[in-house]
Amino acid sequence: MSSTGIRPGYPSSHPLNSPYLVFADLKGQIFDFPGLLALGRSGQEFYLPEEKDFIPLPYGSELFVLPDRHPVGLDPTTGEVVVLKENPFCPSEPALAVAAFIAPAHTHTFLAAWAKAQESLPPLPLFAYTAVGWWDEGFWVTAFRSDPEPRQDLDHFQPEDVRRRTLKRLKEHPRNRLIQHLGRRCCLTYGCPAARNFFLDRYEAPLPTAQSCNAQCLGCLSLQPEEGPPATQERLDFTPSAEEIAEVATGHLFRAKPALVSFGQGCEGEPLLKAPLLEKAITLIRKQTSRGTINLNTNASIPEGIDRLASSGLDSIRVSLPTARERYWRAYVRPRGFGLQEIRESIIQMKKKGGFVSLNYFIFPGVTDEPEEISALEEIIALGVDFIQLRNLNIDPDWYLEKIDFRPQRSPWGIRRLQEHLKRRFPHLGFGYFNPYLR
């Protein structure tokens, strides 16, 4: 073990019933170590989370062993932050850090705390790395449930039923390439919850359409350069027709109660680049049914496209926002031909048409809740934003902070305090994790 001079964000007199640090050995076996308390990370600093920050590990979550990274904990007797470099039960082996990838509908408040074994390491895969500890015969994580709906709860999916109904639908629609993509790749290969819900005729159905994008986001799930982290899924390799899209959407809007369909998925680029196609598809959908909500997940880069789609029957947009500060936003999004001004104009256009606007606000403790970020976010919300989806940013924290050249200015507020502040500041503002139903 080695100690550092960094002090935790809360006093070392914090109750000793805090969860213990957990670590893994080279075989991937996970152990608890009562000699140290579990710490969390916010930005570039370590903190001792308060007792209220921990919840039992939600069902459907996963635990990751992090290669070449040592866990960091708090010595309750000295108040020192300690890097656990060696396995206490086998000193000749390293102790490896452990993080949780928490189930959907949960938002984390702290990242996992670790120290890199060496300065230069390849970035971790594109997941969110939440702090985890052990207490009372179970794992605990720093998170809260941000949406009560069980839309993507793992225990609501029966694998054999999903497979049976998917294969049946694929057989019924052999010529619809979008249905085939959603079934064979999204549902049966990647286990996409939205795709599974489409084949189960419930909740929200995905409508991927775009192969290309006008940004190169650091955390893009479907397209990464060779030197970047591995993409978690393949990108859509064809453009569906308006008729194929409408067949998927209208079928779902007729069958699901409540019903929602969304353009803009993790397996595609930016759907606004296909605005004429989406306009035609929405028109076809609305000729057949007025049921349900038609939503667009977007980077909001083309205000005239938003105006055009809203006029054709689009009900809502969800604007992806990794940060509200232009400098960091540009470093993350790496846009081609647009900026935050275009995003602001898109929000204004959607509100002029009477539409609903959500922010897909990527939560990264230490950046999201920094006071300067909060001020910038408030300016965007004041344009008429109706809802904020508290989605965890899936990215290697060290790689992310390095790439955006993050320079902290003041101490972060904490994710819970941020949400409470926004509720008071904007009483109309809704919060959740999923796109809301409007019809």
N, C-alpha and C positions, 0 to 999 in steps of 0.2 A: 504494500500500500504506500502511496505517497500523498502528501497533503499539499494544498495550495493556500495562498493567502486570501483567496476570494471568500467573502462573507455571504451567507445566504440572505435573501431578502426579508426574512422574518426572523425574530429572535431565536437564539438557540435554546431558550426556555420553552419552546413549543412543546405541547404534550407528547410524551414518549410513546403514545399509542399510534403514532404515525406509521404508515406502512414501511416495512423494511425494504432495503435495496434488493433487487434481484439481478442475477448475472447468469451467464451460460458458459458451459465448457466447450471444448472443441468438437464434441459429439452432438452439440445442440441441446443437451440436457440443461434445464433451468433450475436454479437453486435460489433460495432466499438467504440473506446474510444479516442476521439480527444485530451484528456489530455496527451497522450503518443504516441510516434512514434514507428512504428514497427521496431524491431531489428532482425538481423539474427545471426546465430551461425556458427562459423568455429572452428572445433576442440572442445576445452573446453572454448572458449572465445566468448563474445558477441561483435557484430559490428553493426554500423549503415551503412547499404548498401548505395551505391551511387544511384543517381536517375536512371542512366543507367542500374543498376542491376535489376530493376523492369520491368515486362511486365504484361499486363492484364492476369488474370487467363485463361489459354488455355481451349478451349472447350473440354469436356471429362475428365477434372480433377475432383478430389473429395476433399472435406474438411473433416478432421477428428477432432473430439473433443477428447482430450487426458486426460484420467482419472488421478486424483491425481497429476496433473501437472499444475502449475500456469504460465500465460504468463509473459514475461519480455519485457519491453519497455524502451524508453528513454524519460526522462523529458526534453523537449526542452528549458525550462527556466533555468534549473540548470546544464544540461549536465549529470545528474545522471542516472544510470541504475536502474530501479525500477521493483520490483516484484509485480505484481498486484494480491494480495492474495484474496481480497474480491470483489464481484460483486458490482460495484459502484452504480448500480440501485437497489440493494437488498443486503445491507451490511451483512445480516445474512447468505448469501450463498457464497460459494467460486466462484472465477473466474477461469475458466478452459482454458488451452491453446488450440490453434487451429493450425493445420498444413495442408498443401496442399499435396496431392498425385497427381503430375502433369501428364498430358497426355503423352503418348509415343512420341518420337522424340523431347523431351525437356530435357535439362540438368540443374540441379539446381546449383546455385552459393553460396547459404547459406542455412543452416538448420534452422528450426523453433527454436525460443528462448523460453526456459521455465526453471522453477525451480521446482524440485520435492517437493511435499508436505511432503514426508518423505523419509528417506534415502533408505530403502529397498522396492523396488516395483518390481512386475513381469515385464519381458520385454514386450514391445509393439509388436504387430504383425509385420510381415516382409513386411513393406512398407517403402518408402522413405518419410521423413518428411521435407517438404520444407517450408521456411519462407513465411508468407502471411500477407498482410495488406489491408487496405481499403482506397480508394481515388476516388473522383469524381464519386460516385455512383457505384463503382465496386470493386471487389477483385483484388489485384495485388500480384504477386509472384516473388521471386528472381530466375530467370531462363532465358534461351535463347533457341531458337529453334535450335537444333543441326543437324537436318536432314530435308531437305525440302520435302522429299517424303511423300505422304499421306497414306503410307502402312497400318498404324494402326489408322488413324484418325477416331474418333467415328462417325462423320457425314457421313462417307463412308460406313457405315453398316446399312442396313435396316432390323430390327429384323425379320420381317415376311418373307422377302426374304431369309435371312440366314436360318431360320427354315425350310422353304419349300424346299430349295435346299439340305439342310442337310438330311432331312428325305427321299428325293428322292434318294440320293446317298446311304444311308444306306439300302434302300430297294433293290437297284440294286446290292449291294455287301454284302449279309447277312453272308457269310462265311469268309470274310476278317476281322480278329480280330482287325487289326490296324485301318482300316476304321471305324469300330464300336467304338473303343476307342476314336478316334479323334472326332467322331460325338456325341456320347451319353455323354461322360464325358468331353472332352476338349471344344467342341463347345457349346453344349446345356446346360451343367451344369456350367462350369467355364467361359464361354464366351471368351476363348482364342482367341486373334486376329489372330494368325497364323493359328489356326484350322479353324476359320471362313473364312479366305482367301483361304484355301484349297478347301472348299466347294463352294466358289464363283469363283474358277478357276482363281486366280490371285496372283501376287506377290510371297511370300515365303510360302512354305508348310512344316510342321513339320514331322519328321520321328523318333519318340521316339522308342528306342529299348532296353535300359538297365535297369534292375531292381536294380542292385547293384552298389556300388561305392567304390573307394579306398581312399576316403576322407570323412571327417565329417564336412563340412563347417558350420560355425556359421550361415550363412544366407541361408542355404539350404531351398528351397521353398517347397520340397516334403517329407522331412523326418527330424523330430526333436525329441530329447529325451523328456521325460515327463517334465523335469524341464526347457526346452527351450521355446522359443516363439511358438505359434501355427503355424503349417505348413499351407500355403495358398492353397495347393492342394494335392491330393493323388498321390502317386507314381504309375507308371505303374506296374501292377501285373502279367504280362506275357511277354514272349519273342516272338516277331513276327518272322515268317519265312522269309528267303530271298525273297521268291516269294511274300509274302504279302507286304513286303517293296517295292519291285520293282513295284508292281501293283499301289501302292499309288504314287510313284515317277514318273514313266513313264507317267501315266495319267496326272499328273500335268505339267510335262515338255512339253507334247504335247499341252496342252490346254492354259496354261498361257503365256502371252507375256508382259514383259520379265518374265522369269521363274527361280525359285530357290527352291531347296529342302535342308533341313538341318537336319542332325542327331544331337542329343544332345539338349534336351528340359528341361523346368523346371519341367516336370512331370516324370523325369527319373534320373538314376544315371549317371555313366561315360560310354559313348558309346565305348571308346577305349578298355574296358574290353570285348567287343564283336567284336573285330577287324576281326576275320575270318568270322563272319556273315556279317559284313558290307562290307568286301571285296567281298564276293559272291553276295551280293545285288547290289553293284556298278557295278560289271561285268555284271550282268543281265540287269541293267538299260542301260549301254552303248552299249550293243548288240542291243538294240531296238531304241536308239536315242542318238544323239550327242548334242541335244539341251539343253540349260539351264546350270545352275551352280549347282554342287553338293558340299555342304559345310558340315563341321563337327564343331559343337560347343563342345569344349573339355577342360579338364584341362591339356592336353598335357603331361600327366604323363608317356607315353610309346613311346619313340622315334621310336622304331622298328615298332610299330603299325602305326605310322604316315607314315613311309617309305613305308610300305606294302600297305596302302590305297591310297597313292599318286600314287603308281605304277599301281594300278587298275583303276584309273580314277578320284580320288578325286581332285576337283579343288581348294578348299580353306579350311583353318581352322580358327576358331575364338577361341583364347586362353583366358580363363577366368583369370583375374588378379586383385585381390582385392588390392594388393600393390606389388611393386617391391622390397621391403626390406624383406630379408629372415626371420628375426625375427618376424615381424608382419604377413608376409605371412603364416608362420607355425602356428602362434597362431590362425589365421582365418580359414585356410584350414584344419588343423589337418590331414595331409596326412598320408597314410600308404604305405611306401616303395618308396617314391619319393620326390624330392625337386625341387628348382628352376633350378638346373643344368639340370635335365631331361627336363624341359620346354624349356630351352635354346637349348638343343640338338634337340628337336622336331621342333622348329622354323628353325633351320639350315637344318634339314632333308627336311622339306617342301620346303624351298627355293632351295635346291639342285635339287629337282624334278621339279622346275619351277612353284611351286604352289604359291598361294596368302595367306598372313598371316595377320589376324586382331587381335587386342587385344580387348577383352571385358573388358575395364578398368573401374572398379567400382568407381564412383566419390563420394568421401566423403570429403566435404570442411574441410580444416584444416589438413588432412592427405595426400590426393592426391596431394596437392599443396605445401607441405612443401619442402624446398630446398633439403634436404637429399633424399626425395622420388623422386624428379625430376632427380637428378643425377643417381639414381639407375634405373629409368625408361629409361633414355637415353641409358644406356648400353644395355638394352634389345632391344630397337628400332633399335640400330645400327647393330643388327644381321640380319636385313633385313625385319623388320616389314613394311607392306605396308599401314596399315589403323588402326585407333583407333576409337572404338565405345564408345562414352561418355555416359555410362549407370549409372544411379544413384544407389547407394548401398542401397538395401532394408533392413533396420535393425534399431533397436532402438539405437540411437546414444550413450546414456549413457551406455547401456549394451555392445555395441561394443567396446568402448574405454576402458572399464573395462576389458573385456575379452582378448583383445590383449595387455593389460598393456601399453597403449600408453603414451609415455613420449615426449612431444614436445620439440624441440631443438631450432628452429628459427621460426620467424613469417611466416605464409603462404603467398604465392604470390597472391592468388586469382585464381579462375578457369579460368576466361577469359585470364588473363595474362599468365597462364600456357599454354593454347592452342596457344596463339600468339607466345610464346617463341619456342614451338615445331615446329610450322610452319616455323619459321626462321631457326631453327637448322637442320630440316629435310625437305627440300623443296619438296621432293617426297611424303611425308606422307599425306594420306587422312584422313578426319575426318567425322564422321556421327554418326548415332544411330543404323542403321540396317546393316545386311550383304549386301554387294554390289553384283550386278549382274556382272558376268564376261563374259558370252556368250549371 
